[in-house]
């Protein structure tokens, strides 16, 4: 009788185990479905917010042009570039002397892009051959700063998405350099005038690859948010930064073309994206500072922690960066 009872108990345990396994399998499948939905939802939020910001800046630019006087200062473009250069350098100095910042490569890329970009925009209106040569050299090197930002500026761990972004960046910037050399050849060897250069195939392709570099910048932000979206800390700020960058590059690469066709001389479509770049760098600096403060708090609250932790900025930030990289790597695996 006892043997029969023990057999019944084992049978019941077997059934219960099978039920638990089935529930676990259903839970995993449900989680995969939700993860699949999330894979598209995060991209929807980035693009939706970018579209909203783009509409706001577009409407403001239209309103601004409608109220514009004949004395419009068209030098605001390169002046804004130099302002962003100063801001980027200030964050680089902060990373060196205050708190180590994992986004410092992004700041270096920004300094290169907007410092040399300001020089290029300053030279852009000149018809002198030496000035035209200076324009192509400075602008091409400036877009190298954009390539650094988009491919290496977000402190992301290696993953298929990051490698694809870097290959895309290499291809786009390589094409830009090739067309820049073509234009320089036309100026130096064939003595082509600025007007003829603008309507030549080389000139048109150089402008087209400049627009492509805007796509490179926007896609870099999307990859950044997509990989780090599983990190709850700072996720809203990263969403805003990614959307702002997408909107800024869309505006600056489309609206000036529309104004040029209408014969309107204004730099409002350049100034607004400049303001956006300040917002993006401020968010990155805030994420770094927040990570430092949280790491300091955790160490101070840990059992047996010593009191003087003020000057351990780089150590703490290194710990926070390694934690972010590890969780970002997990997010990349989940995205696959």
Residue pairs with C-beta under 8 A, 6 or more apart in sequence:
35 334
38 229
39 335
42 225
42 226
42 229
43 222
43 226
45 239
45 243
46 221
46 222
46 225
46 226
46 239
46 242
46 243
46 246
47 243
47 246
49 239
49 240
49 243
49 247
50 242
50 243
50 244
50 246
50 247
50 250
51 247
53 243
53 244
53 247
54 247
54 250
54 251
57 247
57 248
57 251
57 272
58 251
58 255
60 268
60 272
61 251
61 255
61 268
61 269
61 272
64 266
64 268
65 259
65 264
65 266
65 268
68 264
68 266
72 265
72 266
73 267
74 265
74 266
74 267
75 122
75 267
76 267
76 268
76 270
76 271
77 121
77 267
77 270
77 271
78 117
78 118
78 119
78 120
78 121
78 122
79 118
80 118
80 267
80 270
80 271
80 274
81 114
81 115
81 117
81 118
81 121
81 274
82 114
82 115
82 118
83 274
84 110
84 114
84 274
84 277
84 278
85 110
85 111
85 114
85 115
85 118
87 110
87 277
87 278
87 281
88 107
88 108
88 110
88 111
88 114
88 281
89 107
89 111
91 101
91 104
91 107
91 281
91 284
91 285
92 104
92 107
92 108
92 111
94 101
94 285
95 101
95 104
95 107
95 288
98 313
99 288
99 289
99 292
99 313
99 317
100 313
100 314
100 317
100 318
101 107
101 284
101 285
101 288
101 317
102 155
102 288
102 317
102 321
102 324
103 153
103 154
103 155
103 281
103 284
103 285
103 287
103 288
105 148
105 149
105 152
105 153
105 155
106 149
106 153
106 154
106 155
106 281
106 284
107 153
107 281
107 284
108 145
108 148
109 145
109 146
109 147
109 148
109 149
109 152
109 153
110 145
110 149
110 153
110 277
110 281
111 145
112 141
112 142
112 144
112 145
112 148
113 142
113 143
113 144
113 145
113 146
113 148
113 149
114 142
114 145
114 274
114 277
115 142
115 145
116 138
116 139
116 141
116 142
116 145
117 138
117 139
117 142
117 145
119 134
119 138
119 142
120 134
120 135
120 138
120 139
120 142
121 270
123 131
123 132
123 134
123 135
123 138
124 135
124 139
126 132
126 135
126 194
127 193
127 194
127 195
129 187
129 191
132 187
132 194
132 197
133 184
133 187
133 188
136 180
136 183
136 184
136 187
136 206
137 180
137 184
139 180
139 210
140 176
140 177
140 180
143 173
143 176
143 210
143 213
144 173
146 213
146 216
146 217
147 169
147 170
147 172
147 173
147 213
147 216
149 217
149 220
150 165
150 169
150 216
150 217
150 219
150 220
150 221
151 165
151 166
151 169
151 170
151 220
152 166
153 220
154 220
154 221
154 223
154 224
155 321
155 324
155 325
156 162
156 223
156 224
156 227
156 228
156 325
156 328
157 325
157 326
157 328
157 329
157 332
159 227
159 329
159 332
159 333
160 332
160 336
161 223
161 226
161 227
161 332
161 335
162 223
162 227
162 332
165 219
165 220
165 223
168 216
168 219
169 216
169 220
172 209
172 212
172 213
172 215
172 216
173 213
173 216
175 209
175 212
176 206
176 209
176 210
176 212
176 213
179 202
179 205
179 206
179 209
180 206
182 202
182 205
182 206
183 197
183 200
183 202
183 203
183 206
186 192
186 197
186 200
186 202
187 197
192 200
197 203
210 253
211 253
214 249
214 250
214 252
214 253
215 249
217 245
217 249
218 245
218 246
218 249
218 250
220 245
221 241
221 242
221 243
221 245
221 246
222 242
222 246
224 238
224 242
225 238
225 239
225 241
225 242
226 335
227 328
227 331
227 332
227 335
228 235
228 238
228 324
228 327
228 328
228 331
229 235
229 238
229 331
230 327
230 328
230 330
230 331
230 334
231 324
231 327
231 328
231 331
233 290
233 291
233 294
234 287
234 290
234 291
237 283
237 286
237 287
238 283
238 287
240 279
240 283
241 279
241 280
241 283
241 284
244 276
244 279
244 280
245 276
245 280
247 276
248 272
248 273
248 276
248 277
248 280
249 273
251 269
251 272
251 273
252 269
252 270
252 272
252 273
255 269
256 269
256 270
259 265
259 266
259 269
288 317
291 317
291 320
291 321
291 324
292 313
292 316
292 317
292 320
294 320
295 316
295 317
295 319
295 320
296 309
296 312
296 316
299 305
299 309
299 312
299 316
300 307
300 309
309 316
